[in-house]
Amino acid sequence: MNRPIRVLVAKVGLDGHDRGAKVIATSLRDAGMEVIYTGLRQTAEMVVNTALQEDVDAIGVSILSGAHNTVFPKILLLMKEKNMNDVLLTGGGIIPDEDMQKLKAQGVGELFPPGTPMHEIADYIRNWVKDNRSF
């Protein structure tokens, strides 16, 4: 790949806790990725449109509000409508294991709970992009 991996880090809905998202964004940047951070209170439509405009390889959604079963499927649907089939949708936050499994079955990538080592997240994104994106 001739360019850095591009990752959009997003906070969707009314969830106002963004410290974790900022830590992730900084860690991914330190791992050599190009990071676009959307800021707070984004809609699913705003996230997908920004991801499309920025030609990202991955979208990472940080969610602590409990709305993960609404947010991730909505983003997936919009991504499919825009033929973003080779873009990873991943994320993390406070998501029960059972919900993580259901979201993964719908097509969401790995979901990371608080406390996950940053290198695991970066390695996952790097490996997914290497295996699923063609440049």
N, CA, C and O of each residue as an XYZ file, in Angstrom:
540
protein
N       0.852     -1.173      0.000
C       0.000      0.000      0.000
C       0.895      1.232      0.000
O       1.868      1.308      0.751
N       0.561      2.183     -0.839
C       1.385      3.374     -0.988
C       0.981      4.527     -0.092
O       1.687      5.533     -0.026
N      -0.130      4.402      0.592
C      -0.587      5.482      1.455
C      -0.910      4.914      2.827
O      -1.112      3.708      2.972
N      -0.960      5.779      3.835
C      -1.323      5.277      5.164
C      -2.773      4.798      5.187
O      -3.604      5.265      4.407
N      -3.059      3.881      6.071
C      -4.442      3.455      6.302
C      -5.207      4.658      6.829
O      -4.733      5.376      7.710
N      -6.400      4.869      6.277
C      -7.249      6.007      6.681
C      -8.412      5.485      7.525
O      -9.163      4.609      7.098
N      -8.543      6.041      8.732
C      -9.571      5.601      9.665
C     -10.394      6.804     10.109
O      -9.852      7.838     10.497
N     -11.709      6.647     10.045
C     -12.627      7.649     10.576
C     -13.041      7.190     11.970
O     -13.563      6.086     12.130
N     -12.814      8.023     12.969
C     -13.244      7.736     14.340
C     -14.452      8.620     14.613
O     -14.391      9.839     14.456
N     -15.556      7.989     15.026
C     -16.819      8.714     15.144
C     -17.503      8.491     16.484
O     -17.392      7.428     17.094
N     -18.206      9.516     16.920
C     -19.116      9.462     18.068
C     -20.503      9.759     17.507
O     -20.731     10.827     16.939
N     -21.424      8.820     17.666
C     -22.751      8.946     17.065
C     -23.798      9.175     18.149
O     -23.732      8.589     19.229
N     -24.755     10.027     17.844
C     -25.873     10.253     18.756
C     -25.548     11.222     19.865
O     -24.700     12.101     19.715
N     -26.227     11.053     20.970
C     -26.119     11.998     22.080
C     -25.015     11.656     23.065
O     -24.846     12.345     24.071
N     -24.266     10.607     22.788
C     -23.164     10.196     23.655
C     -22.115     11.303     23.696
O     -21.467     11.577     22.686
N     -21.944     11.932     24.836
C     -21.026     13.057     24.951
C     -19.674     12.724     25.547
O     -18.885     13.624     25.834
N     -19.398     11.456     25.736
C     -18.122     11.047     26.340
C     -17.131     10.717     25.237
O     -17.226      9.661     24.611
N     -16.183     11.611     24.998
C     -15.295     11.417     23.846
C     -13.831     11.189     24.202
O     -12.992     11.110     23.304
N     -13.507     11.083     25.472
C     -12.104     10.892     25.831
C     -11.538      9.608     25.219
O     -10.428      9.607     24.686
N     -12.307      8.514     25.298
C     -11.839      7.248     24.724
C     -11.623      7.347     23.225
O     -10.637      6.831     22.698
N     -12.541      8.010     22.542
C     -12.402      8.170     21.085
C     -11.144      8.961     20.753
O     -10.441      8.651     19.791
N     -10.866      9.977     21.551
C      -9.655     10.780     21.305
C      -8.390      9.971     21.576
O      -7.396     10.116     20.865
N      -8.423      9.119     22.604
C      -7.275      8.248     22.893
C      -7.059      7.278     21.740
O      -5.927      7.065     21.304
N      -8.148      6.690     21.245
C      -8.045      5.767     20.098
C      -7.488      6.499     18.884
O      -6.580      6.002     18.219
N      -8.031      7.680     18.594
C      -7.572      8.445     17.433
C      -6.076      8.733     17.525
O      -5.347      8.571     16.546
N      -5.629      9.153     18.683
C      -4.204      9.450     18.879
C      -3.348      8.185     18.743
O      -2.282      8.211     18.128
N      -3.821      7.094     19.315
C      -3.065      5.835     19.247
C      -2.959      5.320     17.815
O      -1.903      4.836     17.407
N      -4.043      5.422     17.053
C      -3.993      4.980     15.662
C      -3.077      5.880     14.839
O      -2.362      5.407     13.955
N      -3.100      7.162     15.131
C      -2.192      8.088     14.446
C      -0.740      7.727     14.791
O       0.127      7.712     13.917
N      -0.488      7.435     16.070
C       0.860      7.042     16.491
C       1.296      5.735     15.837
O       2.490      5.479     15.681
N       0.310      4.901     15.451
C       0.607      3.632     14.780
C       0.795      3.818     13.275
O       0.951      2.842     12.541
N       0.780      5.078     12.813
C       1.057      5.364     11.412
C      -0.164      5.510     10.525
O      -0.043      5.603      9.303
N      -1.336      5.531     11.134
C      -2.558      5.679     10.340
C      -2.954      7.140     10.255
O      -2.607      7.955     11.110
N      -3.686      7.445      9.204
C      -4.247      8.778      9.045
C      -5.641      8.734      9.663
O      -6.459      7.897      9.281
N      -5.919      9.617     10.607
C      -7.165      9.559     11.366
C      -7.984     10.823     11.156
O      -7.470     11.938     11.237
N      -9.259     10.625     10.885
C     -10.218     11.719     10.805
C     -11.156     11.531     11.988
O     -11.796     10.485     12.106
N     -11.248     12.517     12.858
C     -12.139     12.431     14.017
C     -13.323     13.349     13.773
O     -13.140     14.537     13.506
N     -14.534     12.814     13.860
C     -15.729     13.576     13.511
C     -16.201     14.522     14.598
O     -16.950     15.459     14.320
N     -15.777     14.294     15.824
C     -16.338     15.071     16.921
C     -17.625     14.448     17.415
O     -18.017     13.367     16.977
N     -18.277     15.140     18.330
C     -19.470     14.618     18.997
C     -20.742     14.795     18.180
O     -20.813     15.602     17.252
N     -21.740     14.010     18.562
C     -23.130     14.144     18.113
C     -23.316     14.043     16.601
O     -24.029     14.841     15.992
N     -22.672     13.064     16.021
C     -22.820     12.802     14.593
C     -24.008     11.877     14.359
O     -24.353     11.073     15.225
N     -24.624     11.989     13.207
C     -25.649     11.029     12.805
C     -24.967      9.927     12.000
O     -23.841     10.088     11.530
N     -25.661      8.817     11.854
C     -25.126      7.730     11.033
C     -24.871      8.230      9.610
O     -23.861      7.884      8.996
N     -25.789      9.041      9.093
C     -25.636      9.593      7.743
C     -24.380     10.465      7.633
O     -23.643     10.382      6.650
N     -24.147     11.292      8.639
C     -22.954     12.150      8.627
C     -21.684     11.310      8.634
O     -20.729     11.623      7.923
N     -21.666     10.250      9.430
C     -20.484      9.390      9.524
C     -20.210      8.724      8.179
O     -19.078      8.744      7.696
N     -21.232      8.139      7.577
C     -21.031      7.429      6.305
C     -20.654      8.406      5.193
O     -19.775      8.104      4.386
N     -21.293      9.551      5.136
C     -20.948     10.542      4.109
C     -19.517     11.036      4.274
O     -18.802     11.194      3.284
N     -19.087     11.283      5.508
C     -17.705     11.705      5.737
C     -16.741     10.592      5.343
O     -15.714     10.854      4.716
N     -17.062      9.360      5.704
C     -16.200      8.221      5.348
C     -16.053      8.101      3.834
O     -14.968      7.815      3.330
N     -17.142      8.320      3.121
C     -17.118      8.251      1.661
C     -16.272      9.381      1.086
O     -15.435      9.152      0.213
N     -16.488     10.591      1.569
C     -15.733     11.754      1.080
C     -14.244     11.632      1.377
O     -13.408     12.044      0.572
N     -13.920     11.068      2.528
C     -12.511     10.969      2.933
C     -11.831      9.698      2.422
O     -10.636      9.502      2.642
N     -12.591      8.834      1.740
C     -12.053      7.587      1.187
C     -11.325      6.775      2.257
O     -10.162      6.406      2.096
N     -12.039      6.505      3.355
C     -11.408      5.785      4.456
C     -11.409      4.280      4.214
O     -12.200      3.754      3.430
N     -10.513      3.616      4.902
C     -10.431      2.159      4.878
C     -11.262      1.544      5.998
O     -11.707      0.400      5.903
N     -11.464      2.318      7.057
C     -12.181      1.804      8.222
C     -12.923      2.934      8.928
O     -12.492      4.086      8.938
N     -14.059      2.555      9.518
C     -14.822      3.446     10.382
C     -14.807      2.818     11.764
O     -15.165      1.652     11.929
N     -14.392      3.591     12.750
C     -14.410      3.132     14.134
C     -15.397      3.969     14.923
O     -15.245      5.186     15.019
N     -16.403      3.327     15.487
C     -17.436      4.029     16.254
C     -17.218      3.756     17.732
O     -17.167      2.606     18.169
N     -17.092      4.829     18.490
C     -16.992      4.730     19.943
C     -18.372      5.000     20.509
O     -18.964      6.045     20.243
N     -18.889      4.052     21.296
C     -20.250      4.206     21.806
C     -20.358      3.745     23.254
O     -20.022      2.612     23.598
N     -20.831      4.645     24.074
C     -21.009      4.364     25.496
C     -22.458      4.555     25.928
O     -22.790      4.344     27.095
N     -23.311      4.948     25.012
C     -24.673      5.351     25.349
C     -25.672      4.205     25.433
O     -26.792      4.404     25.905
N     -25.295      3.017     24.987
C     -26.230      1.903     24.957
C     -27.003      1.807     23.661
O     -27.859      0.934     23.521
N     -26.724      2.679     22.711
C     -27.467      2.690     21.444
C     -26.779      1.866     20.351
O     -27.085      2.031     19.170
N     -25.866      0.994     20.729
C     -25.087      0.234     19.746
C     -25.952     -0.635     18.831
O     -25.621     -0.812     17.659
N     -27.061     -1.181     19.354
C     -27.919     -2.039     18.528
C     -28.725     -1.249     17.505
O     -29.339     -1.838     16.615
N     -28.730      0.061     17.620
C     -29.372      0.929     16.636
C     -28.321      1.535     15.711
O     -28.486      1.548     14.491
N     -27.241      2.035     16.305
C     -26.221      2.779     15.562
C     -25.488      1.909     14.542
O     -25.406      2.274     13.369
N     -24.959      0.773     14.968
C     -24.164     -0.046     14.051
C     -24.989     -0.571     12.870
O     -24.530     -0.470     11.732
N     -26.191     -1.129     13.091
C     -26.983     -1.575     11.932
C     -27.341     -0.437     10.974
O     -27.372     -0.642      9.761
N     -27.607      0.741     11.495
C     -27.933      1.890     10.636
C     -26.728      2.262      9.771
O     -26.872      2.494      8.571
N     -25.551      2.317     10.375
C     -24.340      2.630      9.611
C     -24.082      1.550      8.567
O     -23.754      1.863      7.422
N     -24.228      0.275      8.949
C     -24.043     -0.822      7.991
C     -24.987     -0.690      6.801
O     -24.571     -0.864      5.656
N     -26.242     -0.389      7.063
C     -27.228     -0.229      5.996
C     -26.824      0.891      5.041
O     -26.871      0.725      3.823
N     -26.426      2.033      5.602
C     -26.009      3.161      4.770
C     -24.749      2.834      3.976
O     -24.615      3.244      2.823
N     -23.828      2.101      4.588
C     -22.614      1.695      3.877
C     -22.967      0.791      2.690
O     -22.402      0.939      1.607
N     -23.892     -0.133      2.894
C     -24.308     -1.030      1.799
C     -24.981     -0.236      0.687
O     -24.745     -0.493     -0.493
N     -25.818      0.728      1.060
C     -26.487      1.558      0.056
C     -25.487      2.321     -0.795
O     -25.753      2.592     -1.965
N     -24.350      2.669     -0.230
C     -23.329      3.436     -0.946
C     -22.206      2.546     -1.472
O     -21.147      3.038     -1.860
N     -22.442      1.234     -1.484
C     -21.477      0.249     -1.998
C     -20.117      0.343     -1.330
O     -19.085      0.193     -1.983
N     -20.120      0.585     -0.053
C     -18.863      0.649      0.710
C     -18.572     -0.731      1.298
O     -18.369     -0.876      2.504
N     -18.556     -1.729      0.436
C     -18.421     -3.118      0.872
C     -17.007     -3.477      1.312
O     -16.802     -4.496      1.972
N     -16.041     -2.653      0.955
C     -14.660     -2.950      1.325
C     -14.140     -1.977      2.384
O     -12.938     -1.729      2.477
N     -15.063     -1.431      3.180
C     -14.693     -0.556      4.290
C     -15.077     -1.265      5.583
O     -16.204     -1.740      5.729
N     -14.152     -1.333      6.500
C     -14.375     -1.975      7.796
C     -15.213     -1.080      8.694
O     -14.942      0.115      8.817
N     -16.226     -1.655      9.316
C     -16.953     -0.978     10.390
C     -16.611     -1.705     11.674
O     -16.953     -2.874     11.854
N     -15.937     -1.004     12.557
C     -15.500     -1.565     13.830
C     -15.817     -0.547     14.912
O     -16.382      0.509     14.626
N     -15.467     -0.849     16.125
C     -15.711      0.118     17.179
C     -15.524     -0.491     18.546
O     -14.936     -1.559     18.714
N     -16.046      0.230     19.515
C     -15.915     -0.253     20.873
C     -16.655      0.633     21.841
O     -17.269      1.633     21.471
N     -16.578      0.234     23.081
C     -17.263      0.945     24.147
C     -17.935     -0.039     25.071
O     -17.493     -1.178     25.224
N     -19.006      0.412     25.683
C     -19.740     -0.423     26.620
C     -20.796     -1.196     25.827
O     -21.905     -0.710     25.606
N     -20.429     -2.407     25.406
C     -21.309     -3.247     24.599
C     -21.275     -4.651     25.207
O     -20.215     -5.275     25.248
N     -22.409     -5.151     25.673
C     -22.423     -6.514     26.237
C     -21.963     -7.550     25.207
O     -22.177     -7.387     24.006
N     -21.325     -8.621     25.701
C     -20.800     -9.672     24.817
C     -21.866    -10.225     23.880
O     -21.603    -10.438     22.696
N     -23.065    -10.459     24.400
C     -24.142    -11.010     23.573
C     -24.472    -10.065     22.418
O     -24.699    -10.513     21.294
N     -24.497     -8.769     22.690
C     -24.766     -7.792     21.635
C     -23.608     -7.731     20.645
O     -23.825     -7.562     19.445
N     -22.378     -7.867     21.143
C     -21.221     -7.882     20.237
C     -21.362     -9.017     19.229
O     -21.127     -8.828     18.036
N     -21.746    -10.196     19.714
C     -21.884    -11.349     18.819
C     -22.975    -11.117     17.775
O     -22.799    -11.468     16.608
N     -24.098    -10.530     18.183
C     -25.193    -10.246     17.242
C     -24.756     -9.232     16.191
O     -25.065     -9.388     15.010
N     -24.038     -8.192     16.617
C     -23.582     -7.169     15.667
C     -22.567     -7.745     14.689
O     -22.598     -7.425     13.501
N     -21.667     -8.592     15.181
C     -20.688     -9.221     14.296
C     -21.385    -10.109     13.274
O     -20.968    -10.164     12.117
N     -22.449    -10.810     13.689
C     -23.201    -11.665     12.765
C     -23.871    -10.836     11.667
O     -24.136    -11.345     10.578
N     -24.140     -9.570     11.952
C     -24.752     -8.689     10.957
C     -23.723     -8.083     10.000
O     -24.089     -7.503      8.978
N     -22.442     -8.217     10.331
C     -21.411     -7.699      9.440
C     -20.493     -6.665     10.051
O     -19.596     -6.160      9.376
N     -20.701     -6.339     11.324
C     -19.794     -5.420     12.005
C     -18.505     -6.182     12.316
O     -18.537     -7.371     12.632
N     -17.375     -5.486     12.223
C     -16.098     -6.109     12.541
C     -15.927     -6.306     14.032
O     -16.889     -6.232     14.796
N     -14.712     -6.554     14.431
C     -14.408     -6.759     15.850
C     -14.828     -5.534     16.654
O     -14.685     -4.399     16.199
N     -15.347     -5.779     17.851
C     -15.732     -4.699     18.764
C     -14.884     -4.823     20.023
O     -14.712     -5.914     20.566
N     -14.361     -3.696     20.476
C     -13.375     -3.706     21.547
C     -13.922     -3.058     22.819
O     -14.402     -1.925     22.782
N     -13.853     -3.773     23.944
C     -14.296     -3.193     25.215
C     -13.238     -2.257     25.787
O     -12.082     -2.291     25.365
N     -13.633     -1.419     26.749
C     -12.647     -0.564     27.417
C     -11.512     -1.425     27.992
O     -11.731     -2.535     28.477
N     -10.320     -0.884     27.923
C      -9.156     -1.592     28.450
C      -8.416     -2.427     27.427
O      -7.369     -2.996     27.738
N      -8.939     -2.512     26.211
C      -8.240     -3.258     25.160
C      -6.929     -2.555     24.850
O      -6.918     -1.340     24.647
N      -5.816     -3.295     24.810
C      -4.545     -2.663     24.447
C      -4.624     -2.024     23.062
O      -5.141     -2.622     22.118
N      -4.109     -0.812     22.957
C      -4.205     -0.053     21.709
C      -3.569     -0.779     20.533
O      -4.065     -0.680     19.411
N      -2.480     -1.506     20.765
C      -1.813     -2.195     19.658
C      -2.715     -3.284     19.075
O      -2.605     -3.597     17.889
N      -3.608     -3.870     19.885
C      -4.525     -4.883     19.363
C      -5.501     -4.269     18.359
O      -5.810     -4.868     17.329
N      -5.972     -3.081     18.672
C      -6.904     -2.390     17.772
C      -6.195     -2.020     16.475
O      -6.717     -2.256     15.386
N      -5.008     -1.441     16.596
C      -4.241     -1.052     15.404
C      -3.889     -2.272     14.560
O      -3.996     -2.228     13.334
N      -3.471     -3.361     15.205
C      -3.129     -4.580     14.463
C      -4.347     -5.150     13.747
O      -4.250     -5.589     12.601
N      -5.487     -5.142     14.422
C      -6.713     -5.646     13.801
C      -7.060     -4.848     12.547
O      -7.337     -5.420     11.492
N      -7.042     -3.535     12.671
C      -7.366     -2.688     11.510
C      -6.352     -2.911     10.393
O      -6.726     -3.074      9.232
N      -5.086     -2.917     10.742
C      -4.030     -3.103      9.740
C      -4.209     -4.432      9.003
O      -4.120     -4.480      7.777
N      -4.462     -5.505      9.749
C      -4.621     -6.823      9.120
C      -5.891     -6.903      8.284
O      -5.881     -7.492      7.203
N      -6.987     -6.319      8.771
C      -8.231     -6.339      8.013
C      -8.054     -5.601      6.684
O      -8.470     -6.085      5.631
N      -7.443     -4.445      6.749
C      -7.237     -3.652      5.525
C      -6.351     -4.412      4.549
O      -6.632     -4.439      3.351
N      -5.295     -5.023      5.042
C      -4.379     -5.791      4.172
C      -5.131     -6.928      3.479
O      -4.889     -7.211      2.306
N      -6.049     -7.582      4.211
C      -6.771     -8.739      3.665
C      -7.989     -8.375      2.833
O      -8.440     -9.194      2.033
N      -8.537     -7.175      2.991
C      -9.832     -6.858      2.379
C      -9.862     -5.644      1.451
O     -10.853     -5.433      0.751
N      -8.825     -4.865      1.433
C      -8.807     -3.674      0.575
C      -7.772     -3.873     -0.519
O      -6.690     -4.402     -0.264
N      -8.093     -3.459     -1.717
C      -7.107     -3.526     -2.805
C      -6.800     -2.108     -3.261
O      -7.696     -1.275     -3.396
N      -5.533     -1.853     -3.492
C      -5.086     -0.508     -3.894
C      -4.393     -0.589     -5.231
O      -3.939      0.428     -5.754
